Amino acid sequence: MASTGDVPILLLDVDGVLNAARVDLPAGWVRGTFNGYVLTWDPTVTARLRELHESGRVEIQWLTTWTTDADRLLAEPMGLPRGLVTHARADSAPTGFAGVFGGRSGWWKLTAARAVAEAEPDRRIIWVDDDLAMQAADTGDWLAANPHVLVVAPDLFVGLTHEQLDAIEAWL
């Protein structure tokens, strides 16, 4: 899909969004091991994301600590398209949120999201990341000043839900 000025960008995280941190395997879910990490996901959620992307309703871009490994290792097994734009942490950026171990001011993903918004000022942005709730102190002012950005913060142990996808589709 070609990048166009009117197609919203969906910034997509992996852990806590596609990969739910759960021990059980709900009916229909899939589990796989990638780079030594066990991931658990709902293929009906990734199928809806792929459809949103392929229909031209959004342009999915990776914003995850998996960086290019998301495309190389995870996209095909999870049913997502290959070759998506990937945003990586700049070498000088702080490491940022480390799951339940706490956050750090200057979250690298906020820096990356700001760069996307500045580079694409006429495009709406959907940012899906489980850490957004924990990073509210860092992200709140920027998000308040950018109403064209929709934030979706899945529960780490549940991942992105169909209800959250319904909300994204309604916002589109």
VENJO-V377708 format. One line per field, one symbol per residue. psi: psi as a letter, one per 40 degrees, with the letter a starting at -180 (. if undefined). burial: + if it has 9 or more other ideal C-beta (glycine too) atoms within 8 Angstrom, else -. A space follows every 10 residues. Layout:
psi=???
burial=???
//
This chain:
psi=hihieehihh hhichecdhh gidigiheii hihhfehhih iheddddddd ddddeedihh hhgieebedd dddddddefi iieihhhihi deiidahfbe eiihifhddd dddddddddg dehihhhhhd edddeddddd ddddegeehh hhgihdedah iddddddddd d.
burial=------++++ ++++++++++ -+------++ ---+----++ +++-++++++ -++---++++ ++++-++-++ +-+++-++-+ +--+-++-+- --+--++--- --++-+++++ +++++++--+ --+-++++++ ++--+--++- -++--+--++ -+++-+--++ +--++-+++- --
//
